């Protein structure tokens, strides 16, 4: 294949990655809760949801990786807001986080390429491996989402590159660049453990291989790098949490308890081997298994296998083996296995039969659409819609008609409203109650809602309630107790109708729900009516795939309803 053709193909694959990163598909709540949600609350002073991992007496998440990976795009938005005047919006916040993560995913491509080219001097035929990586939905979808596992995967790929550099310099005993690489590797190995505890299981062979390469005399340089990073992370956590805390040990202690993991769901020990790995890597996994079998049969002839390749294979086995010991297993935990799997099997990519590439293309196309385009795809657009229509300063309200307590509300625009009649328009405190049912939770930071202060008044805010863990009776009682506007008060502008709940206090209630949900189970008896104000399609929830298959067209949508009474 000519170089120009290869560049065009690779460019198209990168464009597809960017396109998938911009899609609102939502893989798992931890995509937001473990990284950008916390950073947005700290750096942008937004109202966010802090999960138990950060507010427990023994926090298990280190703040350093959060600021490293989620901080730069948020700080850029802050600078644009404070010094240039570009307002902070839900769309900008979403795209900045996704875009930065997609940019970091390129480090996987780059470091795998450098590691293979360096450790296999004169080796040709790396293009199939780079095409395979760039076309992997695991890289295009999971690695463009802000999971801690994603960032751990990026750090792991960099570690393999540094290891290959050390291997190439193993005869260069006195070299400051070699010592620098060793220190960097030690620092990244420690940093990755603070990013996600599972990183240590994939990185263990890298640390052992590095010690074998550099010898015990230079091992202190490796330890020095690790100690420097660990000291920085521990100090950051001390300053952040206001007390001495070892988050990595708390995390290990928590995840070592079967009763704790049972709270998140228990799975059979073979789930990673039989489900997670095939789901993430598909034909690549089976190609690697075929190579392993051939290598075992021809174990006497191992001269063609580099030390880096053997280390990469050990990394996959260690990660899979140790993570399979835990009763709680999710496919994203195995995301870091992508780069070692590609490194360990790269020689077979160029000799893979044509049907392998057809299977690879079909597999990744289907999974990219499933997880990168349609999965829970209505939640984020709904959140952005609510942010645009329900979060704004200085609301003023106008009564609709007497004796109805309902009002129209809007944001006061000083220059424009000064020229208009202000008769019957009054400043108010406006609240939108949003209830999410049978879906992933709304990422609170995407509401771009400032933290509530006791001195705040005259502001339109959103109050979010997740109904997922409630029984049907509890949901009905919750909805039945909400303030409702009169259906007769609703005109064409559905988003601005509120009902009075106190002196200068007004509220409305919205219900966000997928089309697969059975509303008859939760809808209170009486005069409650649901009027759709926003719809997004396609939206697919794989937990309710049976309901979706009953009518795929009508049930692949996500609705936001205004609750009113007749």
Phi, psi and omega in degrees: 000133180291154183298321181295318179296319179297320179295321179295314180298314181295323177296320178297318179295323176293322177297321177296324178297317178297318180298317179292327178295330182278353180284148183277010179304144192231107188280313184201146180303329180296345175304327180251322190292329185271347184227278188295332180298316181288315181297321180295323178293322183279316189269333181246002180055043179263154176285118185228173177254116178264119183283172183303334183299337183253337186254355177292163180296335177237082183302145182245003179244128177279142183280335184301309179298328180296315179289326180294316187264330180256345183292312185305310180294327180287322176294325176297316178297323179295317178296318179296325179287315188280329188247340180247338177093010177285118185293149177281122180235161180298321181295314179297320181295317179294312183290326179294317180293313180295318182296318180293320178294320177297323177296319179294332180297336178295338177295332176294311177304308187297313185287327174295317179298312182296319181296316181291318182293325182283319185277350177234073186303131179078002181288133176250173175083030177279348182300316178302322179294318180291323175295320180297315178297311185294335180264359180287128179292336175299323178279319185284334183249297183296323182277001172252006175254147190275052172283150171297327178296326178297312181291327174297323178295320178297315179297321180297318178298320178296321179297321177296323178295316179295322178297320178294327177293319177295320178297320180291336182256017187295337178272351181267089189286324182243096181206123180294328177294326176293316179296322178298318179296320179296316179296318178298318179296316177299319179295318181289325177298319177289318181298318180300326178293329177281335176293309177204136186299331182291343179303321182301327183287325176282330187270349182306313178297330178294315179297317179295316180297321179298318179296320178296325181285315186272342182082162183291338181292329180259359179301326177305330176295320177296316179295323179301314179299317179295319180294321179298314180293316180298319179297318179297316181294316181294320177296319178298318179293324178297316180291326184284313183273350177076019179197159176296128182209136175250089187298325183292322177288322176298320179296315180296319180295318181295314184283353175273352181265120179296323180294325177293314181294333179296335178293336181260000181108134179254146182224158176295151184296339183271004185298317180298319183289317187265343183237303187299309182296312177297326180292321182280322191241344173050235183302330179298321179298315182289329174295318179293322177296319177298319178295319180299316180297318179295321179296320179295318180295328182249040186296341179289337181250085184248013185293337183277349183267120181284161176298323178298318180296319178293323177295320179296318178297318178296327178297316178297314182296317180295313179299313180295316183295310183291318180291335178287345178287336181279141181283346177257118185224133176227146183305324184296340178296335183264007180303320180298348181287352185299306184294315177294328178294319179292320180292318184292333187246013191299326182296334181276346182294322184282345179248006180296140180294163184298324182295333176299315182291328174293315177297320179297316180295314181295315180302311184288328177295314181296312183289328177295320177292317183297307185267336184260350184234313191251339187293117180049035190285348182274345186293311184291315175300324177296318177299316179296320178297316180296320179299318182292325188260345190234353180241107179198153180275164172053058177285143173234145187234152182228128179296143181279302180198156176265143007265020182296137178277004185278153181221158166266139180232151177205170177277135179284121176257114191301309185292320183284313185289340178295333180271350183259163176289131180259015180298129178069005173263125183231149175292146186210164170255118189243133180230133174252118177270120182244129180243122178259127183231134176057040179206172173294155179289156176286128173293113188297326185294336179287349173288344184051043182263119181299154176300139182284127177246155182295339181271355182288136173207157182064056182219143177266121186232169179238135175244118188255137176229125176267127185258008189298318186273004182266152174284168181300320180295318179296321179295315180299315180296322179296314180291325182292337183270001184275147174292133184238142173281162175281132179300330180289345181276350187277129175247209181292327182271090188286337189278356187245015183262126180227160177242149185283134178239355180182183180292109182067019177243129183226147181219161169216165184231133179238147177237120178257125188205142175284159181292342180282347182286144177269097184293338180295339181283335187242348183285123180295147175287145181129213189264007181296130179232142179251123180243120182293132177244344179204140180222139175229139178213142006273148175224121183233133174244112184292345176286343179236042184294329180296316178294324180295319183292342177294326177204082187302329184286307186282340185256011178255047180227164177233131187243145169242117184253142167269127181270126180219168179237143181267000000 
